[in-house]
């Protein structure tokens, strides 16, 4: 552990986490109490901004439903996970693969983190690829993307850690 956190007792470690959250907010890394989601948004926007050939994303205004970033007319929903599925997309339960209405977003970006919170993979899905990949969570009453090999092959690989 490069930060000598293992020398802190539990109370000090909890206080250090609070200090980190405060600093994350000051630096604009997070905006809400959804630390993992906000970190994923920051990492995705930063990666897109520094990678030639990818659009320059800007954060969507706070509380914009289903949209986390914008690039021109394209709207991006960004999900971050440390597991094998995304967090919830709160869209109509009746959303089908032959949906012909206005998309909720043009692209979904999934940021997959390793246990140490370093980026393991960034994958981008078009609205059509999202529709083909999504699964319904009865418990959450929302859609999610299972991050299986088959599903990952549908999307565009933006980054994979060496």
N, C-alpha and C positions, 0 to 999 in steps of 0.2 A: 504494500500500500504506500504510494509515494507521498502522502500528506501527513504521516504520523498520526492518523486518526485512531489507530489501535492503542495509543497511549492515553486516550481520553476515557474517563469513566462514563457510565450511561447518561448521567445528567448533563455532562459537558458535551457529549456527542449529540444529544437531542438539541441542546442550545446551539451547537454548530450548524445543525440542519436548519434551524430557524434563521440563523445568520445567512446561510446560503440562499434560502428562499427570499429573504429581504434583498440581498444583493442581486439575485436573478431579476426581481421586479425593478430595481433601480436601473439595471442595465438593459431592460426591455427583453430579456430572455423569456420571461413568463409574464402573462397578464392576469391570470386567474389562479385559482387553487388547484387546477388540473395541471399539476407539475409535468407529468409525463407527456400529456398532449401538447402543452405549450412548448416544452423542450423540442418535441418533434417538429412543430411548426417552425421554430427558429432554425433548427438544423436543416430542414428542407429548403426554406427560403434562402439561407446562406449558401447551401450547396448549389442550388439553381443559379444564384447570382454570380458565383465564381467559376461556373463551368461553361466554356464556350459551346454554343449550339443549343443551350437550354434557355428558355425565357427567363427574364428577370421578374421574379415574383415580388409583390408588395403585399403586406398584411391587409386583409380586409378590415373594414371598420369593426370595432368591438360589437358583439352581439348580432353579427350578420348570420342569419340562419343558414346552416349547412355549408357556408363558404368561409374559408380561412385565408385565402390568398387570391390575388388577381394578377393577370398579365394581359394587358389590352382588354379585349372583350371576353377572354377566357376566365372562367371561375374554377377555383381549385378547392377541393375538400381534402384536408390533410389529417391523417390518422397515424398515431404513433403507438407502437406496442413492444413489449418485451416478451410476448408470447407467440402463439401460432394462429392468432386471429386478430382482426382489427377491433377497435371499440365500435360503438353503435353509430349507425347512420339512421337518424330518426326521420324516415320517409314513410309514405303511404304503404300500409301492409299489403295492399293489392297490386303493388308495383310488379309488373311482369316483364319478361324479356322482350315482348312485342310492344312495349310501351312507346306510344308515338307522341306523347305530350312534350311540353318544354322540359328539358333535363334540369334536375336540381343543381347540377354542376357539369362542366365539360370534362374535368379530370379529377380523379381521386389519387392522391399520393399517399403511399404507405411507407412510413419510416420504421424499420425494424431495428431495435436496439439489442445489443449483447447485454449480458448481466452487469457489465461495468459501465453501461450507458453510452458506449461508443457505437457509432452507426455500423450496423452489420450489413444493411441492405436498404436501398430506396427503390421502390417500384411504383410505376405510374400506370393507372388504368384509365382508359377512355370511359365515357358514360356507357357505351355499348358493352365494353368489357366488364364494367361494374355490374350491369344488369345480368350478364351471363354468369357471373361468379358469386353473387350475393347469396346469403342464406338468412333465413328468418330465425331470430331468437325469441322464443315464446316467453322466456323469463324477462328479457329486457323490452319486449314488444318493439323491436327495432331490427334493422338489417345489419349484417356484418360480412366481412370477406374472410373466409377461411384461407389461411396462407399455406396451402398445399403446393406441391411441385406443379401439379396440373394447373392450378389457378395462377401461380406465379408465371408460368409460361405464356399465359394469355396477355399479360401486361408488358409494359416496356421497362426493361432493366435500366435504371438510371445510375445506380452505384451498387457495387458489391465489394465488401472489404476484402483485401488480399489475404 
